[in-house]
């Protein structure tokens, strides 16, 4: 009960107008990134700046790692688990809507199958954000949640098997490092244990799930 009271107290300290403003900013961020992602996706690579072409930003935005990182960041730094759910949902609504509106009315095509996948991700994003918010807390549950997030980021960054190990791109590596920084614990020892546990969970997920996350 004291934990719930602390959440209510934090929420009361922030005016409703600011809460709405924060969510609107996150919604706008999603809209902008959705447009940018689709613009890169539909623009010939030789017409893009050299750095964007060489780092393969087009495919980077088409994979999951960056979107997972942004969602985790929004979740953890929201003021409560409920605010995390609202803010992450706002982000994905903005991103997915702008992406597929651009696809339909500017690019001239609508990939229905991919759209349904992203609509599904958007639909469950509030629940996932609600849970992710607790990853930055203290205790065993928060520790395990952080390790699971690291596991998912690991599998969206690296491609591996019994006799091979590779990386999707340098951008995914940067995303993975950023994820470790966001989820780091107070003690270096705890952070190392969390990373090792995350990698172990990633390997198990890689054996169970019949497709790659990247």
C-alpha positions as CSV (number, residue, x, y, z in Angstrom):
1,X,0.0,0.0,0.0
2,X,2.8,2.4,0.8
3,X,4.3,1.8,-2.7
4,X,0.9,2.7,-4.3
5,X,0.6,5.7,-2.1
6,X,4.1,6.9,-3.3
7,X,2.9,6.6,-6.9
8,X,-0.2,8.6,-6.2
9,X,1.8,11.2,-4.4
10,X,4.2,11.6,-7.4
11,X,1.3,11.9,-9.8
12,X,-0.4,14.6,-7.6
13,X,2.8,16.6,-7.7
14,X,2.7,16.9,-11.5
15,X,-0.1,19.1,-12.8
16,X,-2.5,17.5,-15.3
17,X,-1.6,20.0,-17.9
18,X,2.1,18.9,-17.8
19,X,1.1,15.3,-18.0
20,X,-0.9,16.0,-21.1
21,X,1.9,18.1,-22.5
22,X,4.5,15.4,-22.0
23,X,2.2,12.8,-23.7
24,X,1.6,15.2,-26.7
25,X,5.3,15.7,-27.1
26,X,5.9,11.9,-27.1
27,X,3.0,11.5,-29.6
28,X,4.6,14.1,-31.9
29,X,8.0,12.4,-31.5
30,X,6.4,9.2,-32.7
31,X,4.8,11.0,-35.7
32,X,8.1,12.5,-36.7
33,X,10.0,9.3,-36.4
34,X,7.3,7.4,-38.3
35,X,7.5,9.9,-41.2
36,X,11.3,9.8,-41.2
37,X,11.4,6.0,-41.2
38,X,9.0,5.7,-44.1
39,X,10.8,8.5,-46.0
40,X,14.1,6.6,-45.7
41,X,12.4,3.4,-46.6
42,X,11.0,4.8,-49.9
43,X,14.0,7.0,-50.9
44,X,16.6,5.3,-53.2
45,X,19.8,4.8,-51.2
46,X,21.9,6.7,-53.7
47,X,19.9,9.8,-53.0
48,X,20.5,9.7,-49.3
49,X,23.5,11.4,-47.6
50,X,26.6,9.1,-47.5
51,X,26.6,8.6,-43.7
52,X,22.9,7.5,-43.7
53,X,23.5,5.2,-46.6
54,X,26.7,3.7,-45.2
55,X,25.2,3.1,-41.8
56,X,22.1,1.6,-43.4
57,X,19.6,3.7,-41.5
58,X,16.8,2.5,-43.8
59,X,17.0,-1.1,-42.6
60,X,17.8,0.0,-39.1
61,X,14.5,1.8,-38.7
62,X,12.8,-1.3,-40.2
63,X,14.0,-3.5,-37.4
64,X,12.8,-3.7,-33.8
65,X,15.9,-2.7,-31.7
66,X,15.5,1.1,-31.9
67,X,11.8,1.0,-31.2
68,X,12.2,-1.3,-28.2
69,X,14.9,1.0,-26.8
70,X,12.8,4.1,-27.2
71,X,9.8,2.4,-25.6
72,X,11.9,1.2,-22.7
73,X,13.4,4.6,-22.2
74,X,9.9,6.2,-22.2
75,X,8.6,3.6,-19.8
76,X,11.4,3.8,-17.2
77,X,11.5,7.5,-17.1
78,X,7.7,8.0,-16.8
79,X,6.4,9.0,-13.4
80,X,4.3,5.9,-12.8
81,X,3.5,2.6,-14.5
82,X,0.2,4.0,-15.7
83,X,1.9,7.1,-17.2
84,X,4.4,4.7,-18.8
85,X,1.5,2.8,-20.5
86,X,-0.1,6.0,-21.7
87,X,3.1,7.5,-23.0
88,X,4.4,4.4,-24.8
89,X,1.0,3.9,-26.4
90,X,1.0,7.5,-27.6
91,X,4.4,7.1,-29.1
92,X,3.5,3.9,-31.0
93,X,0.1,5.4,-32.1
94,X,2.0,8.4,-33.6
95,X,4.8,6.4,-35.1
96,X,2.7,3.6,-36.7
97,X,-0.1,5.9,-37.9
98,X,2.2,8.4,-39.6
99,X,4.3,5.6,-41.1
100,X,1.3,3.9,-42.7
101,X,-0.5,7.1,-43.7
102,X,2.7,8.1,-45.5
103,X,2.9,4.7,-47.1
104,X,-0.8,4.9,-48.3
105,X,-1.1,8.5,-49.4
106,X,2.5,9.5,-50.4
107,X,4.3,6.3,-51.3
108,X,1.2,4.8,-52.9
109,X,1.0,1.4,-51.3
110,X,-0.2,-0.2,-48.1
111,X,1.6,-3.4,-46.8
112,X,-1.4,-4.9,-45.0
113,X,0.4,-7.9,-43.4
114,X,3.2,-5.7,-41.9
115,X,0.7,-3.1,-40.8
116,X,-1.3,-5.7,-38.9
117,X,1.8,-6.8,-37.1
118,X,2.6,-3.2,-36.0
119,X,-1.0,-2.6,-35.1
120,X,-0.8,-5.6,-32.8
121,X,2.5,-4.3,-31.3
122,X,0.8,-0.9,-30.7
123,X,-2.2,-2.6,-29.0
124,X,-0.1,-4.5,-26.5
125,X,2.5,-1.7,-26.0
126,X,0.6,-0.2,-22.9
127,X,0.8,-3.5,-21.1
128,X,4.4,-4.1,-21.9
129,X,5.2,-0.5,-20.9
130,X,3.3,-0.9,-17.6
131,X,5.5,-3.9,-16.8
132,X,8.8,-2.4,-18.0
133,X,8.3,0.6,-15.7
134,X,9.1,-1.7,-12.7
135,X,12.5,-2.7,-14.3
136,X,14.3,0.3,-12.8
137,X,13.1,-0.4,-9.3
138,X,14.8,-2.4,-6.6
139,X,14.3,-6.0,-5.7
140,X,14.5,-9.4,-7.5
141,X,11.5,-8.8,-9.8
142,X,12.9,-5.5,-11.1
143,X,16.3,-7.3,-11.6
144,X,14.7,-10.1,-13.6
145,X,12.6,-7.7,-15.7
146,X,15.8,-5.8,-16.6
147,X,17.5,-9.0,-17.6
148,X,14.6,-10.0,-19.8
149,X,14.7,-6.6,-21.5
150,X,18.4,-7.0,-22.1
151,X,17.7,-10.5,-23.5
152,X,15.3,-9.1,-26.1
153,X,17.8,-6.3,-27.0
154,X,20.5,-8.9,-27.3
155,X,18.5,-10.9,-29.7
156,X,17.7,-7.8,-31.8
157,X,21.4,-6.9,-31.9
158,X,23.2,-10.2,-32.6
159,X,22.6,-13.2,-34.8
160,X,24.1,-16.3,-33.5
161,X,24.1,-20.1,-33.4
162,X,26.3,-23.0,-32.4
163,X,29.1,-22.1,-34.8
164,X,28.5,-18.5,-35.7
165,X,28.1,-15.1,-34.1
166,X,27.4,-11.8,-36.0
167,X,25.8,-8.4,-35.5
168,X,23.0,-6.8,-37.5
169,X,24.8,-3.4,-37.6
170,X,26.8,-0.9,-35.7
171,X,23.6,1.0,-35.0
172,X,22.1,-2.0,-33.2
173,X,25.3,-2.3,-31.2
174,X,24.9,1.3,-30.1
175,X,21.2,0.6,-29.2
176,X,22.3,-2.4,-27.1
177,X,24.9,-0.4,-25.2
178,X,22.4,2.4,-24.6
179,X,20.0,-0.2,-23.2
180,X,22.7,-1.4,-20.8
181,X,23.3,2.2,-19.6
182,X,19.6,2.8,-19.1
183,X,19.1,-0.4,-17.1
184,X,22.4,-0.4,-15.2
185,X,22.2,-1.1,-11.4
186,X,23.7,0.9,-8.6
187,X,26.6,-1.5,-8.2
188,X,28.9,-2.7,-11.1
189,X,28.7,-6.3,-9.7
190,X,24.9,-6.3,-10.0
191,X,25.1,-4.8,-13.5
192,X,27.4,-7.6,-14.6
193,X,25.2,-10.3,-13.1
194,X,22.2,-8.7,-14.8
195,X,23.9,-8.7,-18.2
196,X,25.0,-12.3,-17.8
197,X,21.5,-13.4,-16.8
198,X,20.1,-11.4,-19.8
199,X,22.4,-13.2,-22.2
200,X,21.4,-16.6,-20.7
201,X,17.7,-15.7,-21.2
202,X,18.5,-14.5,-24.7
203,X,20.0,-17.9,-25.6
204,X,17.0,-19.7,-24.3
205,X,14.6,-17.4,-26.2
206,X,16.6,-17.9,-29.3
207,X,16.2,-21.7,-29.0
208,X,12.5,-21.5,-28.3
209,X,11.3,-18.7,-30.6
210,X,11.4,-19.9,-34.3
211,X,12.3,-16.5,-35.7
212,X,14.8,-13.7,-35.1
213,X,13.7,-10.5,-33.5
214,X,15.8,-8.3,-35.8
